[in-house]
Amino acid sequence: MAQARNVCAGPFGAVYDFYIERPRLARLVLGAMWGVDPRPFYRSLTAVAELPSGATVLDVPCGGGVALRGLRPVNDSYYATMPSAAPAGLRTCVGGCTPPD
């Protein structure tokens, strides 16, 4: 069976990462391409900031890691991602947390 090519690992992924990190630009690009308004998506990221201390955030597939912008050092949270182009997840702690085993 042939392995599927990950289009996000090439130029498309770089362009996506550039505009998704800029909400105003994302609104223009997504509106023009698909008629989508990304504002509800960006508003939903505030829920990440409201998580209780010690929470674990699993962002799959993480793309540019936009959900990470919602975490604050005071959250003391663990952020685990699974990029679609990587064989293993990337992990980071926000605040003084200790990664789970």
KOLTI-635567 format. One record per residue (C-alpha): residue in three letters; x, y, z. Coordinates in steps of 0.02 Angstrom, whole numbers, padded with zeros to 5 digits, always signed. Layout:
REM KOLTI-635567
ALAXYZ
...
This chain:
REM KOLTI-635567
MET+00000+00000+00000
ALA+00069+00170-00048
GLN+00099+00294+00092
ALA-00002+00454+00081
ARG+00097+00614+00056
ASN+00077+00742+00194
VAL+00039+00906+00104
CYS+00057+01001+00268
ALA+00242+00956+00276
GLY+00281+01062+00122
PRO+00246+01239+00061
PHE+00060+01227+00099
GLY+00099+01195+00283
ALA+00216+01345+00290
VAL+00084+01459+00213
TYR-00051+01389+00328
ASP+00058+01416+00482
PHE+00094+01595+00428
TYR-00088+01648+00410
ILE-00164+01544+00552
GLU-00049+01631+00676
ARG-00121+01799+00620
PRO-00309+01804+00653
ARG-00342+01954+00540
LEU-00249+01876+00395
ALA-00333+01708+00428
ARG-00502+01792+00417
LEU-00458+01861+00245
VAL-00380+01701+00179
LEU-00511+01581+00247
GLY-00652+01696+00196
ALA-00587+01709+00019
MET-00545+01525-00002
TRP-00691+01439+00084
GLY-00809+01573+00148
VAL-00761+01529+00326
ASP-00756+01650+00472
PRO-00619+01591+00592
ARG-00670+01707+00735
PRO-00767+01570+00826
PHE-00611+01461+00817
TYR-00501+01595+00896
ARG-00634+01631+01029
SER-00638+01446+01073
LEU-00454+01454+01121
THR-00500+01557+01275
ALA-00567+01394+01350
VAL-00387+01332+01359
ALA-00342+01479+01472
GLU-00486+01432+01589
LEU-00428+01254+01620
PRO-00392+01209+01801
SER-00212+01200+01861
GLY-00127+01037+01814
ALA-00238+01006+01662
THR-00170+00915+01509
VAL-00208+00986+01337
LEU-00198+00865+01191
ASP-00189+00957+01024
VAL-00206+00832+00879
PRO-00160+00872+00743
CYS-00076+01027+00809
GLY-00029+01112+00646
GLY+00052+01275+00699
GLY+00009+01247+00882
VAL-00116+01390+00888
ALA-00199+01318+01045
LEU-00037+01348+01140
ARG-00073+01534+01136
GLY-00217+01505+01259
LEU-00106+01433+01396
ARG-00030+01548+01524
PRO+00114+01513+01644
VAL-00009+01523+01789
ASN-00106+01376+01715
ASP+00029+01253+01770
SER-00032+01143+01628
TYR+00042+01010+01515
TYR+00024+01034+01327
ALA+00047+00880+01218
THR+00038+00887+01029
MET+00040+00765+00887
PRO+00093+00848+00725
SER+00026+00759+00573
ALA+00201+00753+00498
ALA+00295+00689+00652
PRO+00306+00509+00714
ALA+00304+00560+00897
GLY+00218+00698+00994
LEU+00301+00856+01055
ARG+00274+00905+01234
THR+00294+01064+01333
CYS+00252+01120+01509
VAL+00177+01288+01545
GLY+00209+01357+01718
GLY+00289+01243+01846
CYS+00209+01079+01792
THR+00294+00911+01784
PRO+00256+00810+01627
PRO+00156+00651+01659
ASP+00242+00485+01622
